[in-house]
Amino acid sequence: MVNILKSLSKVSKGGDVVLSVRDIKKTFMEGGQPLHILTGGGFDLRRGEIVALVGPSGCGKSTLLQCVGLLDRPSSGSILVSGTTVQKMDDEMRTLMRRRKIGFVYQRHNLLSDFSALENIILPMLANGADEASAIDQAKKLLKSANILHRGSHLPGEMSGGEQQRVAVARALANDPDILLADEPTGSLDPKHAGVVFDLLFELVRKNKMAMLFVTHDMSLAKRADRTITITNGIVG
């Protein structure tokens, strides 16, 4: 464990490129036959950059996010997170890297239903080794930045969908990640609330000088990004 922590502490936050993907491939077995989802290509994601990932349903967008988010392993290819190669990391080190360097926002908020908004944000920080007092203080700041501090003591079921998703955004930023990955983050919201959540995402990513890669089918949202990445016939780029 000590060696893992030392290794991660050497990863520079000052590097320009925070995510680098090369020749990424992912194959699943279905009915005894290989199903090739990702078949090559790659990209770089730079600090402060907001990039949209687009393509038809089933083309592999979520699969790509799972791989670069270290929740799944590609069949082949290379992924560097904040300058560190992750292919040969064991599960423990991948978990530490993911916890410290990557934040996630999903289509559904995935908040823990038995915990308040404040507690949902505190938990990732405690898991990352923060003391309780500093975690509470940081969680309140994040709720305030998401304009949802007044709901801090409320359970998810006591909040609207838009409010829940704003809490989910705040939670994704809890450990000050280099990279924010968002998979259709407003797909379950009506247009009005979707706009509010996306405005918040863009504002916080710019303010905190992170990089964001988000999946969307909404081209009006994709056009707000600095650039787009597509997946065509399994090729990323």
N, C-alpha and C positions, 0 to 999 in steps of 0.2 A: 504493500500500500504506500509506503514512504517513497519508494522509487517512482511510482505512478504519479504521486503528487509533485515530486520534483520535476518529472518530465513535463507535466502540464504547465508548471510554473514558468517553464522556459519558452512557452508559446508567446510570441509577441503580439500585443494588441495594436501595435503601431503599423503593422504591415498593411499595404494597400489592398492586396487581394486577400479576402477572408475565406473564400471558398473557390476551389479549383477542381474541376471535373474533367477527366480525359478518357475517351474511348469506353464509356460506361455501357455495360451490357447486363441484362437481367433476363434469365430464362426460368420459367416455371414448368413443372411437369403436370399435364392435365390428361387424364385417361391414358397414362402411359406414354404420351407423346409430348415432345418439348414445345412450349409456347414461348416464342421469343417476343418479349415486350419491349425492352430497350436493346438496340442493336448497334450502338456506337454514338460517336459525337461527344461534345462537351462544351464547357463554358467557364468563364471566370466571373466571380461576383466580388465587387469592390466595396470597401467601406463607404457608407453614405449613399450607396446606389440602391434604387428601387427597381426591381425587374419583374415583369409579368411572365408567367409560364402559361402558354396557350396551346390549344390543339383539340381535336375532336374527342368526344367521350370515348374512354377505353384505350387511348393512345399511350398511356403510361405516365401521365403527369403525377398522379399520387404515388405511383411506384418510385418515380425519380425522387420525390420529396422524402419518401421513407428511407431511401438509400443515402441521400446526402444528409439527412437528419440522424443517421446512425441508428435507425430503428430496424433496418434490414441491411443485408449485405448484397452488393451487386455480384453477379456471377463472375465478372472480370472488369478491369479498368481501374483507374486510380481516382481517389478523392483525397484532397488536402483541405483540412479545416484549420484556419489561422496558421497556415504554413506547416502543419503537421500531417504526415501521411497516416491514414487510419486503417488501411486494409489489413494490416497484421496485428492490430490491437485486439486483445482479448475482450470479453464482454464487460469486465469490470472497468477497464480503462476507457472503453467506448462510452459506458454510462457516465463516467466522470467528465469526459470530453463533452458529451451531449448536455449534461447538467450545467456546465460552466460556460459553454460557448454558443449554445443554440436554444432559441425560444420557439415555441410552437403555438399557432392559433388555428383551430380547426373550424369546419363548417358549423358543427355543434359545439357549444361552449365547453362541454365535458367538465363542468365544475362538480365538486363533491357536494352532493345534496344535503348532507348532514352538517356541513360546515358553513360558517358565514362567509360573506365576500372577503372580509379582512383575513380570515383564517385560510381561505383558499389561496391567498397570495403569500401568506407567511410560510406555509408548509414547504414549498420548494426551496426557500431560503434556509430553513432549518435543516432540510435534507442536505444542503450544500455546506453545512457547518456554521452558519451564522448564529449568533446568540439571539435569544428571544427578544430582548429589548430593541436591538438594532433592526431585527426583522420586522417588528411591529411598526417602528418608526418609518422604515422604508416602504412597507405596505401601505401605510397611510398616505405617504407622498405619491405613490403610484395611483392609488384610488383618486386622490385629488387631481392628478394630472389627467386622469381619464374622466373627470367631472362626475365621479360616482361615489365620493367620500361619504355623502349622506346616507348611502346604502351599506356602509361597511358592516353593520351588525345584522344585516338581513341575510336570510338563507336564499339560495338560488330560486327556489319555488315562490319566493315573495317578490321577485323582480321580473320585469318585462324581458322579452327576448333580447332587445337592444341593450338593456342594462346588463344582462348576464354576459353578453359578448364583450362589452366594455371591460367587465371584470376579467374576462378571459384574456383580453389584450394586456391588461395590467399584470396579470399573473405571468404571461409570457416574458415580461421584461424584468421579473423579480430578481434574477441573478445577473443582470446587466450583460446579456449575451452579445456576441459579435454579430450573430446572424439571426434573423427572424424569418421563419418559414410559415407561410399561411396557406392553407388548403381550402379554397372557396370560403374565406372567412365571413362573408356576408350572405352566403347562399341560402340561409334559412330565414333571412330577414326581409321585410318589405322594403321597397326602394328608399323610403324616407330614412328608416333606421340604418339601412345599408350604407347610405351616404354619410351618416354621422360616424359610423364605426370606421369607414375607410378614411374619412378626414382625420380621425384620431390616429389611426395607424400611420398615415403619412407624416403627421405632425410629430409623433413620438420617435419615429425612425430617424427623421431629419434632426430632431433636437438631440437625440442620444448618439448620433453618428454611427448608427448600425448599418447593416445591409439587409434588405428584405427581398425575398423571392416568394411571390404569391401566385397561386393557381386561380385562374378565373375563366369563365365562359363569357363574361360580360366585356365586350370590346371597348365600351365607353370607359370602364375602369382600367383596362389594359393600356389605353391611350394615355392615361395619367402617369404611367410608369416612365422611367428614364429610357427603357428599351424593353423589347420582348424577346423571349426565347420560345421556340416552337419545337414540337416533337412531330416529325413527319416520317411515317413508315418505320418508327422505332428509333430514328436518328435524332439526337438532341442537338440543337444549335440555332 
